[in-house]
Amino acid sequence: FHEAKGGTWEDCTVEGIKDLQDGKGTKHFMVRWSSKDAEAEPVSRLRIIFHGEDPDVFADRVQFAFEALRKAQARIRLNFFVDNMPVDDIQALDDDQVLRVLELVKNSSALR
């Protein structure tokens, strides 16, 4: 998948694997594009489909990755909003309110 060409699929040769040394253990395939005579470029596994690889399995892997990304971004946004909620003028629950919440929880069918 050649992103510099607007996201086109193009033949390439994998020449090796490179550790990006980002502290996360990220590795990319070093590929040389068939259409140009240039140095090998790093490409992630999600951007390569090998000859003989099942396209349905590849599509499922890409879909799973993007769904996981979407969920992670939503979790990050939620955590950001929760962490930055104003708490200055929030009153504590009184004893009666705490007891009502506990009763609701105890009688919840989902917790039985």
Protein Blocks (a to p, Z undefined) as FASTA:
>chain_A
ZZknoopacddddfbdcdehnonopacdddddfkbccddddddfklpccehiafklmmmm
mmmmmmmmmmmmmmmmmmmmmmmpcfklpccddfklmmmmmmmmmmpmklZZ
